[in-house]
Amino acid sequence: MQSALDCTGKCDCCHKLQRQLDVINARLSSLKEVYENALKTSLKASLQPDILTAVTAAGVVITNKLQPQLKAVRKTAGDAFLEAVENTKKQRLLEIEARGTRETATRAERNTAV
């Protein structure tokens, strides 16, 4: 062991050892990258269901909180629709009445002309 300490990198065995260390370090750095990518992919895959669950839960909470406003909007929309239907009926009746008035006026004109 003392001879190894006294060598201080001047012999062939030290160069051989250094080459082996360099190879090991290169392998370690490539493995580190592979494991980091695998870890990132694994974490992403494991968290994804949690993210979907959180989004779904948030949607449910928002829907529950907005339920009164949604009911009010539905009622207002329904009332507006019924009013539009009623106004359409009234307009059709007025058109029919106007047509009838024109026909009556035409008959009266014909009668006075005769």
Summary of the structure (lengths in Angstrom):
residues: 114
radius of gyration: 44.8
end to end distance: 143.4
largest distance: 145.5
contacts: 214
relative contact order: 0.03
helix: 95%
strand: 0%
